């Protein structure tokens, strides 16, 4: 989709989140991320566990306060908003959590969980209207009305996640962070939830940040994909472009690890990432992937590669690729 003349719905500028540790040290969970999400599109965020992708999503929503940088939503910098002003923004920015069980109050019935946000924000005149809307949302996400008075422990993982999707939609948001929403589900259920999210996106023109460690999943749902490594973005491109022409060594290794259900893949070359993961606590200058990269030179461990556009819409942070 051509976005040259469009303003992004969400943008971050040099966004950082550091966690303070004992002795004054800082863990660099998110370290200078620039991204743009346009209306009706999905930005996939991928990387190994611990790379900071979930922290990025929660920082954007300000469930975690950023250390530095800007979060611009619909042309408005929301980084410092407080009180009622931020309360209004939260209606438009929601999250679907990874674990559909621990993110739901076990003491509330299905319809009470879905209605909860609407009651807090006083979206409707009374409880009757609110619960009627909750039933409509159950229909929208494919959750049978007979489960309205059931409790989360009585349902399977797929139905619980549909509750999470319905709750996220309850305030009529424009932007949703999907924080690994299918990783805890069986493969067949994963497909159902992914198709549900895509159908809802088409119907309501929603924008997503889709956080996952599964590249095969992210290709299915994303317009653009951002690859993270230890708090940094190492590559960003359109989904098809990233899979057809990966440029960063880390991205190539991730793609080579995707299992392929055919006999020919037995001869596939796997790029094994060797070496120890660099500590994200007070990291030294240099590419954070250098310790595990087979192409690393002395320069890689001394200075940070710039995040440069190597082709239209394709950005990479690697001395090997961008020839800095």
Secondary structure, 3 states (H helix, E strand, C coil): CCCCCCCCCEEEEEEEEEEECHHHCEEEEEEEEEEEECCCCEEEEECCCCCCHHHHHHHHCCCCCCCEEEEEECCEECCCCCHHHHHHHHCCEEEECCCCCCCCCCCCEHHHHHHHHHHHCCCCCCHHHHHHHHHHHHHHCCCCHHHCCCEHHHCCHHHHHHHHHHHHHCCCCCEEEEECCCCCCCHHHHHHHHHHHHHHHHHHCCEEEEEECCHHHHHHHCCEEEEEECCEEEEEEEHHHHHHCCCCHHHHHHHHCCCCCCHHHHHCCCCCCCCCCCCCECCCCCCCCHHHCCCCCHHHHCCCCCCEEEECCEEECCHHHHCC
